[in-house]
Amino acid sequence: MKVVTHSGTFHADDVFASAVLRAALGDFDFSRTRDTALIAAADIVFDVGGAYDPARRRYDHHMRDLPRREDGTPYSSVGLIWRDYGRAALSRFVPDIGDGERDSVWQDVDASIILPIDRTDNGVATASPSHLALLIEAFNPTWDSTQTYDEAFAEAVGLADGILRRVCRQAHAEARATAFVLKAATEARDPRVIVLDRKLPWEKAVFGSGLTDLLFVIYPNEDSTSWYCRTVPPEPSSFGQRLSLPEAWRGLQEEAFSKASGIPDGVFCHPSGFICGARSRASALHLAEQAIAVGRETGAA
């Protein structure tokens, strides 16, 4: 199979598109050129050629009538390649991915990595100095470099491959975490409290699955030497609380916290009232139950 993109200066979209195709298709004959004959003879062409025709595997986006996403955002070459080859690429980036997780992971990576490159490449968004697109462009040879553009491109693709591998695996881990959280929610005796047997990302599951009654999440720390009772925020990535921990607990530690909360093994309560901890699962669960009881008395719950 022959795959072609343009020669010379490269950007994040063609670099990442190349990494996606390599993951999806394995080995192929790759050329960077603007020779029209070589472009016409290629099996897949991206970011060059002046044509957008998925049926013929032509993925340029530099035309007046350029391809767009459903929301109107213009595609760059990586957006087009990820759309058509990203799901196949996931099999290499995340070897143990299941078919039931593939679409969720694909969508997460599209939103977190691919779409921002589309937007920046097309001038829809401005790239900050630390933006991924500018970091990739920094791989282009300097005016006094002896490195060729093709050599620099290959080096940049290696970085893009590593980034995609990590981002895909993180998205896969989040998809698996969502399944754990939803299972815990179905097994909970009180819809306001769920208990997880390991520390994992739970906010996406809570807000994406409509767990609107949930107030507290109980989970162990990394080595299971203590357990946290964490309040659920009103929106993702917020330190606010649907129900705050009692004022009387806040800022206390060890014996003082244990006495105030009525447990034998308290560790701490954060001064802002969004998290507290104990040395046992039972005590952490008791903290949540006590916080709900106090909230009911004060009218907060």
N, C-alpha and C positions, 0 to 999 in steps of 0.2 A: 504494500500500500504506500502511495506517495502523498505526503502532506506538505503543504506550502504555506508560508506566511511571508511578509515583506522583509527585505534586508534593511540594513542601516539601523538608525536609532529605534529603540524599542520602548514600550510602555508596559504598564502592569497588565493591561488586558491581553496582549498577545503572549506575554510571558506565562500568565496563569492559564490561558487557553491551551498552550502547549503542554503544560503540566497535567491538565485534565485529560487531554487526549492521550498522552503517554500512559496515564493510569487506566484509561478506559480500553485502549486498543493494544497496549504492549508495544513491541518493536514495530517501527515503520521507517520508511525512507523519508527523511525530513530535510527540507530545503528552505532557506531564507533568500528570496529573490524577488525581483520585479520584472523578470523576463516573461513576457506574455505567453510565449510558447510553453514554458515550463509550468506556468500557472494553468493554462488550458489543459495540460496533460495530467494534472494532479487529480487524485481521488478526493481529497479534502483541501479546501482553501479557506483560510480565515484571515481577516484584517487586511485583505488586499484583493484586487481583482475587479472591484467595482460592481459586484453582483451579490444579491442576497437571494438564494434559492435553496432552501433546505433539502428539497428533493434531489438536487444535484450536489449537495453538500458544499455549497458556496456560502460563506459566512462573512462577507464584508458588511460594513455599516457606515461607510463614508459617502453615502449618496444623499440626495435631497429627500427622497422618499425612504428614509432609513427605517429599519425594523424597530418596533417599540413594544414595551411590556403592556399589559392590560391597563395599567394606570397611566400610560402615556410616556413613561420614562424611556428614553432611547436605550437600546441595547448597545453594549460594546461587544467585541469579539468573544470575550470570556463569558458574557451573559448568554450569548447564543450557543456557545459550545457547552456550557454547563447545563443549559436547558435540554439539549439533545443527547449529551454524553455523560452528564454528571452522575446519573443514577448507576450507570455501568462503572464509572470511576470509583464509586463508593466501595465496590467489591475489593479493590486493591487498597484503598485508604483505610477501610475498616473491614478486615477479612471475615470477622464473625458477625457481621450485620445480618439481620433477618429481613425477609421481605416485608414484614409488617412494620418495620422501623425505617425502611428506606425512604419513603416519601417525607416523613417527618424530619429526618436528618438532612435530606436534600433541601428542603424548604429553609431549615435553620441556616445552613451554610450559604444558601442563596441570599438570605436577608442580611447575614452578618459580614460576608466577605465579597460576594459577587456583585450585589446591587451597588454597594458603595463604589466599586471600581467602575461599573457602568456609568454612574452619575458623574464621577470625577473625569473620566475619559471624554465624556460628551459635554463637559462644561456646565452640567446641571448643578453641581456642587463644587465649592472651592476646596482644594486640598490644603490642609494645614502643613507646616514644615515636617511634622512627624507622620503624615499620612502614608499608608502602605504604598500608594501609587508613586509617591515621590521617593520612597526608599528603594523601590524597584528601579526607578529611572536612574538612581545613583549608580547602578551597575553599568550604565553605558560608559565606554572608555572616555577618559579625559583627552583633551587635545594632544597631550604629549605622551600618551600611553602607547605601548607597543602591542597591547592586546587587541585582537580583532573584535569586531562587533559580534560575530558568531560565537567566539569564545566567551565573551561577556554575557551573551544571551543564555548560553548553556549554564553558566554559573548562576544567573538570576533564576532560571527554571528550577535549579536545585533548591534554592531557597523557597520558591513558590510551592514546590512539592512538599517540603517539610512543613510549611505553614498549613497547607491544605490537609495534610495527614493529621496534624494536631487538632485543627478546627473540626474536622469530620469526626475524630474520635471523641472530642468533647461533646459535640452534638449528639453522638450516639449514646454517650454516657448519660446525658440529660434525658434522652428518650427512654432509656432503661430506668432511670430514676423516677420518671413520671409513672411508670408501671408499678414500681414499689410503693409510691405515695398513694396511688389510687387503690391498691390492694389494702393498704393500711387503713384508708378511709372507709372502705366497705366493711372492714373487720372491727372498726371502732365501736365501742359501746355507747359513746357519746359523740355526736357529730361535731362537737366543739373542740375535741382533742384527738389528735392522732399520735401514735407512738411508732417510731421508726427504729429498726434494730441496728442501723448503721448511719453514720453521717453522710448525707448526700444532698444535692441541690433539690429543694422542694418547692420553691416559689413558683416556678413555671407551671408545675402540675396544679398548684392551688388556684392560680389565677386563670390558667388555660382550661381548667376542667370545671370551673364554677363551684368551687367549694366555699360557698359564701357564708356558711355557718361556722366555719373553722376559726377558732380563736388562738389555740396553742399547738405547737409541734414539739414533741419530746424526742430527743435523740442523744446518742452517746458522743463523747469526744473521740478523737482519732484512736486512742488506745483503750477506750472503754473504762477509764479509771473514774470518770464522772459523767453525769448526764445533764443535759441542758433542757430547760423549759423556755422555749422561745415564743414570743408573741407573734401573731401574724399581722403584717402591716396592712394598711388600707389599700395600698397599690404596690406594685413591684419595686424593689430596690429602695424602699423607704424605711426610715427608722421610726415612723409613726406606728401606732398600735390600734388594732380593732378593739382590744381591751388591754389596758395597761396593767402591769403588776402593781399590787397594793403599795401605796405611798409609804406605809410603815416599814416595808422591807427594803426600800431603795438605799443603796450605798452601804448596806450592811454586809459583813463577811463572817464566815465560820460560826463561832458560838453565838454571836449576837444575831446573825441571820437565822440560825437554827431555832433560837428561842422565839424570835418574832414570827416565824412562819410555822412553828409547831412540828418540825421534823428533827430527827436526831443527827443528820449528817449534811447539813447545809454547807455550801461552799461560798456563794456570793449572790448578790442581786445588783445589777447594774444601776447606777444612779438615775438613769433616764427611764428605767422601768420597762425595758424591752426584752431583757433576758435575765435568767437566774439559773443557778446550778446546784446540784446535790451529788452525793457520791453513789447513789443507787437509783435504779429505774423507778422503783416504787415511790421514793421520795420526790423525784422529779414530777411524776404523775400527780402526786398529792399536792404539789405546789400549784399545778394547773387547776386542780379542783378547788383549792382554797382561793385562788385568784378569782375564779368564776363566782364562788360564794360571796366573796367580798364585793365583787362588782354588782351582784344582784342586790345586796344590801344597800349599796350606794346609788343604785339605779343606773349604773354604767353597763350592766349586762342584761 
